[in-house]
Amino acid sequence: MSNRDLDLEKQNFANLPIGKNEDVEFSEENADDADRIAMKRAEEADARVQTNAKAQAQRLL
């Protein structure tokens, strides 16, 4: 076990915020290249999910 693993074992994670699905507004004027790449990847992932869901629905019919 590494020192990093031992340090993590000693941490108290009880006070960390709980992740939630939150809508975040995207501002094109404040976006940098990383934001634009992330937005494009998210859109592509959403499209894949939609395509897969439609294909699965068709198989069930």
N, CA, C and O atoms as a GROMACS GRO file, in nm:
protein
  244
    1MET      N    1   0.085  -0.118   0.000
    1MET     CA    2   0.000   0.000   0.000
    1MET      C    3   0.089   0.124   0.000
    1MET      O    4   0.184   0.133   0.079
    2SER      N    5   0.060   0.217  -0.087
    2SER     CA    6   0.144   0.337  -0.098
    2SER      C    7   0.109   0.439   0.010
    2SER      O    8   0.007   0.428   0.078
    3ASN      N    9   0.197   0.538   0.025
    3ASN     CA   10   0.171   0.645   0.121
    3ASN      C   11   0.043   0.719   0.087
    3ASN      O   12  -0.032   0.761   0.176
    4ARG      N   13   0.017   0.736  -0.044
    4ARG     CA   14  -0.105   0.806  -0.087
    4ARG      C   15  -0.229   0.729  -0.041
    4ARG      O   16  -0.325   0.789   0.008
    5ASP      N   17  -0.225   0.595  -0.055
    5ASP     CA   18  -0.339   0.514  -0.010
    5ASP      C   19  -0.358   0.526   0.140
    5ASP      O   20  -0.472   0.533   0.187
    6LEU      N   21  -0.250   0.529   0.214
    6LEU     CA   22  -0.260   0.542   0.360
    6LEU      C   23  -0.317   0.678   0.397
    6LEU      O   24  -0.398   0.689   0.489
    7ASP      N   25  -0.274   0.783   0.325
    7ASP     CA   26  -0.327   0.917   0.352
    7ASP      C   27  -0.477   0.922   0.324
    7ASP      O   28  -0.552   0.984   0.398
    8LEU      N   29  -0.520   0.856   0.217
    8LEU     CA   30  -0.662   0.855   0.183
    8LEU      C   31  -0.744   0.780   0.289
    8LEU      O   32  -0.857   0.818   0.319
    9GLU      N   33  -0.686   0.674   0.345
    9GLU     CA   34  -0.756   0.600   0.450
    9GLU      C   35  -0.780   0.686   0.573
    9GLU      O   36  -0.880   0.666   0.643
   10LYS      N   37  -0.692   0.781   0.600
   10LYS     CA   38  -0.703   0.865   0.718
   10LYS      C   39  -0.797   0.983   0.697
   10LYS      O   40  -0.833   1.052   0.793
   11GLN      N   41  -0.837   1.008   0.572
   11GLN     CA   42  -0.923   1.122   0.542
   11GLN      C   43  -1.065   1.098   0.593
   11GLN      O   44  -1.114   0.985   0.596
   12ASN      N   45  -1.130   1.206   0.634
   12ASN     CA   46  -1.270   1.201   0.670
   12ASN      C   47  -1.349   1.261   0.555
   12ASN      O   48  -1.344   1.382   0.532
   13PHE      N   49  -1.420   1.177   0.483
   13PHE     CA   50  -1.494   1.222   0.365
   13PHE      C   51  -1.638   1.260   0.397
   13PHE      O   52  -1.715   1.288   0.305
   14ALA      N   53  -1.676   1.261   0.522
   14ALA     CA   54  -1.814   1.289   0.561
   14ALA      C   55  -1.858   1.430   0.525
   14ALA      O   56  -1.977   1.454   0.503
   15ASN      N   57  -1.766   1.523   0.518
   15ASN     CA   58  -1.804   1.662   0.493
   15ASN      C   59  -1.800   1.700   0.345
   15ASN      O   60  -1.820   1.817   0.311
   16LEU      N   61  -1.775   1.604   0.257
   16LEU     CA   62  -1.772   1.635   0.115
   16LEU      C   63  -1.914   1.658   0.063
   16LEU      O   64  -2.009   1.597   0.112
   17PRO      N   65  -1.929   1.747  -0.036
   17PRO     CA   66  -2.063   1.769  -0.091
   17PRO      C   67  -2.111   1.645  -0.166
   17PRO      O   68  -2.032   1.570  -0.222
   18ILE      N   69  -2.240   1.626  -0.166
   18ILE     CA   70  -2.301   1.513  -0.236
   18ILE      C   71  -2.329   1.557  -0.379
   18ILE      O   72  -2.391   1.661  -0.401
   19GLY      N   73  -2.283   1.478  -0.476
   19GLY     CA   74  -2.305   1.512  -0.616
   19GLY      C   75  -2.451   1.496  -0.654
   19GLY      O   76  -2.520   1.405  -0.608
   20LYS      N   77  -2.497   1.586  -0.739
   20LYS     CA   78  -2.636   1.583  -0.786
   20LYS      C   79  -2.636   1.616  -0.933
   20LYS      O   80  -2.542   1.676  -0.985
   21ASN      N   81  -2.743   1.576  -1.000
   21ASN     CA   82  -2.763   1.620  -1.138
   21ASN      C   83  -2.813   1.762  -1.134
   21ASN      O   84  -2.922   1.789  -1.083
   22GLU      N   85  -2.736   1.852  -1.185
   22GLU     CA   86  -2.774   1.993  -1.184
   22GLU      C   87  -2.764   2.049  -1.324
   22GLU      O   88  -2.671   2.017  -1.399
   23ASP      N   89  -2.859   2.133  -1.360
   23ASP     CA   90  -2.850   2.203  -1.487
   23ASP      C   91  -2.751   2.317  -1.472
   23ASP      O   92  -2.757   2.395  -1.377
   24VAL      N   93  -2.660   2.324  -1.567
   24VAL     CA   94  -2.560   2.429  -1.566
   24VAL      C   95  -2.575   2.505  -1.696
   24VAL      O   96  -2.580   2.446  -1.804
   25GLU      N   97  -2.582   2.636  -1.685
   25GLU     CA   98  -2.596   2.718  -1.805
   25GLU      C   99  -2.461   2.733  -1.872
   25GLU      O  100  -2.361   2.763  -1.807
   26PHE      N  101  -2.459   2.711  -2.002
   26PHE     CA  102  -2.336   2.722  -2.080
   26PHE      C  103  -2.332   2.861  -2.143
   26PHE      O  104  -2.425   2.901  -2.212
   27SER      N  105  -2.225   2.933  -2.118
   27SER     CA  106  -2.209   3.067  -2.173
   27SER      C  107  -2.100   3.063  -2.280
   27SER      O  108  -1.982   3.048  -2.249
   28GLU      N  109  -2.141   3.078  -2.406
   28GLU     CA  110  -2.044   3.074  -2.516
   28GLU      C  111  -1.939   3.184  -2.503
   28GLU      O  112  -1.822   3.163  -2.536
   29GLU      N  113  -1.979   3.301  -2.454
   29GLU     CA  114  -1.884   3.412  -2.444
   29GLU      C  115  -1.778   3.389  -2.336
   29GLU      O  116  -1.670   3.446  -2.344
   30ASN      N  117  -1.809   3.307  -2.236
   30ASN     CA  118  -1.713   3.279  -2.129
   30ASN      C  119  -1.640   3.145  -2.149
   30ASN      O  120  -1.554   3.109  -2.069
   31ALA      N  121  -1.675   3.073  -2.254
   31ALA     CA  122  -1.619   2.940  -2.276
   31ALA      C  123  -1.478   2.948  -2.334
   31ALA      O  124  -1.446   3.038  -2.413
   32ASP      N  125  -1.394   2.854  -2.293
   32ASP     CA  126  -1.263   2.841  -2.355
   32ASP      C  127  -1.263   2.715  -2.442
   32ASP      O  128  -1.367   2.650  -2.456
   33ASP      N  129  -1.150   2.680  -2.498
   33ASP     CA  130  -1.144   2.563  -2.587
   33ASP      C  131  -1.183   2.434  -2.515
   33ASP      O  132  -1.252   2.350  -2.572
   34ALA      N  133  -1.140   2.419  -2.391
   34ALA     CA  134  -1.175   2.298  -2.315
   34ALA      C  135  -1.326   2.289  -2.295
   34ALA      O  136  -1.383   2.180  -2.302
   35ASP      N  137  -1.391   2.402  -2.269
   35ASP     CA  138  -1.536   2.403  -2.253
   35ASP      C  139  -1.606   2.362  -2.382
   35ASP      O  140  -1.702   2.284  -2.380
   36ARG      N  141  -1.556   2.413  -2.495
   36ARG     CA  142  -1.617   2.381  -2.624
   36ARG      C  143  -1.599   2.232  -2.657
   36ARG      O  144  -1.691   2.168  -2.709
   37ILE      N  145  -1.481   2.179  -2.628
   37ILE     CA  146  -1.456   2.037  -2.651
   37ILE      C  147  -1.547   1.953  -2.562
   37ILE      O  148  -1.605   1.854  -2.607
   38ALA      N  149  -1.560   1.992  -2.436
   38ALA     CA  150  -1.646   1.918  -2.343
   38ALA      C  151  -1.792   1.923  -2.389
   38ALA      O  152  -1.863   1.822  -2.381
   39MET      N  153  -1.836   2.037  -2.436
   39MET     CA  154  -1.974   2.050  -2.484
   39MET      C  155  -1.997   1.960  -2.606
   39MET      O  156  -2.101   1.895  -2.616
   40LYS      N  157  -1.901   1.958  -2.697
   40LYS     CA  158  -1.913   1.874  -2.816
   40LYS      C  159  -1.917   1.726  -2.776
   40LYS      O  160  -1.998   1.649  -2.829
   41ARG      N  161  -1.831   1.686  -2.685
   41ARG     CA  162  -1.829   1.546  -2.639
   41ARG      C  163  -1.959   1.509  -2.571
   41ARG      O  164  -2.010   1.398  -2.589
   42ALA      N  165  -2.014   1.600  -2.493
   42ALA     CA  166  -2.142   1.574  -2.426
   42ALA      C  167  -2.254   1.557  -2.528
   42ALA      O  168  -2.339   1.469  -2.514
   43GLU      N  169  -2.255   1.642  -2.629
   43GLU     CA  170  -2.358   1.631  -2.734
   43GLU      C  171  -2.345   1.498  -2.809
   43GLU      O  172  -2.446   1.435  -2.841
   44GLU      N  173  -2.221   1.458  -2.838
   44GLU     CA  174  -2.199   1.331  -2.907
   44GLU      C  175  -2.243   1.213  -2.819
   44GLU      O  176  -2.300   1.116  -2.869
   45ALA      N  177  -2.216   1.221  -2.690
   45ALA     CA  178  -2.257   1.115  -2.598
   45ALA      C  179  -2.410   1.108  -2.590
   45ALA      O  180  -2.467   1.000  -2.590
   46ASP      N  181  -2.475   1.223  -2.583
   46ASP     CA  182  -2.621   1.226  -2.580
   46ASP      C  183  -2.678   1.164  -2.706
   46ASP      O  184  -2.776   1.089  -2.700
   47ALA      N  185  -2.618   1.193  -2.822
   47ALA     CA  186  -2.664   1.137  -2.948
   47ALA      C  187  -2.649   0.984  -2.949
   47ALA      O  188  -2.736   0.913  -2.998
   48ARG      N  189  -2.536   0.935  -2.895
   48ARG     CA  190  -2.516   0.790  -2.888
   48ARG      C  191  -2.621   0.724  -2.800
   48ARG      O  192  -2.674   0.618  -2.834
   49VAL      N  193  -2.651   0.786  -2.688
   49VAL     CA  194  -2.752   0.731  -2.596
   49VAL      C  195  -2.888   0.726  -2.666
   49VAL      O  196  -2.959   0.626  -2.658
   50GLN      N  197  -2.923   0.833  -2.735
   50GLN     CA  198  -3.050   0.837  -2.808
   50GLN      C  199  -3.056   0.727  -2.913
   50GLN      O  200  -3.156   0.656  -2.923
   51THR      N  201  -2.949   0.713  -2.990
   51THR     CA  202  -2.945   0.611  -3.096
   51THR      C  203  -2.957   0.472  -3.036
   51THR      O  204  -3.032   0.389  -3.088
   52ASN      N  205  -2.884   0.446  -2.929
   52ASN     CA  206  -2.889   0.314  -2.864
   52ASN      C  207  -3.026   0.287  -2.805
   52ASN      O  208  -3.076   0.175  -2.812
   53ALA      N  209  -3.089   0.388  -2.746
   53ALA     CA  210  -3.222   0.371  -2.688
   53ALA      C  211  -3.324   0.340  -2.796
   53ALA      O  212  -3.410   0.254  -2.777
   54LYS      N  213  -3.315   0.409  -2.908
   54LYS     CA  214  -3.408   0.382  -3.020
   54LYS      C  215  -3.388   0.243  -3.074
   54LYS      O  216  -3.485   0.173  -3.102
   55ALA      N  217  -3.263   0.202  -3.090
   55ALA     CA  218  -3.234   0.068  -3.141
   55ALA      C  219  -3.286  -0.039  -3.045
   55ALA      O  220  -3.343  -0.139  -3.088
   56GLN      N  221  -3.268  -0.017  -2.917
   56GLN     CA  222  -3.316  -0.114  -2.819
   56GLN      C  223  -3.468  -0.119  -2.818
   56GLN      O  224  -3.525  -0.227  -2.806
   57ALA      N  225  -3.533  -0.006  -2.831
   57ALA     CA  226  -3.680  -0.001  -2.835
   57ALA      C  227  -3.731  -0.076  -2.958
   57ALA      O  228  -3.832  -0.146  -2.950
   58GLN      N  229  -3.662  -0.064  -3.071
   58GLN     CA  230  -3.702  -0.134  -3.192
   58GLN      C  231  -3.689  -0.286  -3.176
   58GLN      O  232  -3.772  -0.362  -3.226
   59ARG      N  233  -3.583  -0.329  -3.106
   59ARG     CA  234  -3.564  -0.472  -3.083
   59ARG      C  235  -3.673  -0.529  -2.995
   59ARG      O  236  -3.709  -0.646  -3.008
   60LEU      N  237  -3.727  -0.448  -2.904
   60LEU     CA  238  -3.830  -0.495  -2.814
   60LEU      C  239  -3.967  -0.504  -2.878
   60LEU      O  240  -4.056  -0.572  -2.828
   61LEU      N  241  -3.984  -0.435  -2.991
   61LEU     CA  242  -4.114  -0.437  -3.059
   61LEU      C  243  -4.136  -0.560  -3.138
   61LEU      O  244  -4.241  -0.576  -3.201
   0.00000   0.00000   0.00000
